[in-house]
Amino acid sequence: VTTNVDKIGDVTLNLVQRGNTNHLRDNQAVNSNVCSVAFALPLKEVIDNDSISADVSYDVLSNDAKVRAYYNNGDVNVKLQSVYNTKSNSANSMAVLTYTTDDIKASVS
């Protein structure tokens, strides 16, 4: 289920029963149930740059809250992600830099 809510952006609710295909993740059958909600953040009102986007999501079953920011400009893509587990109070972050041409795709994380 995806909808667009004014001032929030796209809102996606993902419910998948174990053994069925998760169309939001690699179109693969999942080994466990999925229940998550994601919000695309409308940064256009804050930052006048179409190359920057962000989203937040929460997975109900794993208790993982994610904040992701993306920068895409030509052949260069940057992804920043922070994950916080609300049950264990643990957190981690990562950054991925990807350079892509017709012949080469190189990523560093």
Steps between C-alpha positions, in 0.01 A plus 500: 500500500649835399339841525612862496418706806538877473807624694626145560555361152455137398385269777551127443360220716664164424330182627632165376424156637793259531560308176344767278679746273612834643465732200677784683813290565654316202171324407611201707297272726553599863602260778303689766198726518548865407318798649651842435406858424715752312469875446674690222608835642404800283835681513409725206342750741821510708778447243459621143699214348342213304814286550431454873231273645431326830263256664424351839361155568403278789487121491247387762627142527874574527453830692742672260455870429698620196588845375650516152630792296598482134698722265490420127686705243589350165728201551545557876262377770537533877281320754511570874305272731449480874313213664375508858347193664234618744502173693875460561586873487783420258588715202726487197571719201649453157589697192526368143661687212428360153648606168336353190580529131388288205783252563584536870314502828718563807370527857674585826335466839 
